[in-house]
Amino acid sequence: QLIFFGPEKPPEELYDLENDPHEIHNLAEDSAFQKELEEHRTMLKDWIAETGDQGQATESDAGLLAALKRWGDKCVNPEYDRVRSQLNESKN
């Protein structure tokens, strides 16, 4: 459970839910599970293409500024850092 409270989440996660239902041991970097990891990468790429998911698209500065104005300190993701100074300048 450390990954929920640690400074960073790993870029990929893969768990054996049958033997590790609490998702403690990330198998993404375990060479014994590379075939399964590749299969899941392919499934994800296919799903993104089929659904038009834009979850990894870069948000525009205007969109980030609008969210900052509305939600303020609740906007903690790193992408907000690049526009936070613009919001502070507009307040002065």
N, C-alpha and C positions, 0 to 999 in steps of 0.2 A: 504494500500500500504506500510505500515511500514515494512512488512515482507521482501520486496525487499531490504530495506536499513538497516535493523536491523542487529545485530551481528550474529544471527543464524536464520535459517529457522526451522520450526517445523518438527519433523520426519515424520508426516503424515498430509495431508491436504485434506479436504472434503468441498465442497461448494455447495450451492443450487443456481445453475446458473440462474434459473428462477427468484428467488427473490433477488439474490445477484450477478448480472452479472459481477460486478467488483471484485469479490472474496475478499471481505473485512472481512467477518465473517467466520472463520475456524470452521467447525462443527465436526471435527475429535474427539474432546474430549467431545462432547455433548452426554450425555447418550441417548437422544431421537433419535440419528442417528447411534447408534452402529450396528444395523442390516444392514443398507446401507453401513457402513464402512466395515463390514465383507464381504459383497457381493463384494465390490470393491477389497478387499485384495485377495479374491479367484480369481476374474477375472485377476488380475495382476499376481498371481502365475501361473495360467493356461497359460497366454500369454507368460510368461518367459519360461515355459517348452516347449510350442509349437514352439517358435521361436529360442530357444537356446540363448536368450539374455544374454550377459556376463557383463552387465552394473554394476553389484554389485561385480564382481570378483576383487580381489586385484591385482593391477598392480605390476609387478616385479620391483625390484630396478633398473635393467638395463633399463627397459622401462621408468621409472620415470627420470633416469639420462639423457636418450636420449632426452626426452621432455624438461628437464631443460636446456640442452646445446643448444637446438634450440630456445626455447621461453623465457628463462631467467625469469625475474621478472613477466612475465605474468602468470607463474605457481603459483597460489595462494592457491590452495586447500591444506588442512592439510597433506595429504599423502606425499607431496613433502618435508615436514620438515625432515622426517627420512633420506633422501638422500642428502639434500642440503649441509650438512657438507662434504660429500664425494666429491661433485663437487668442493667445496672451497679448499679442501686439494689437489686435482689434479691440481689446478691452481698454487699452491705454489711450 
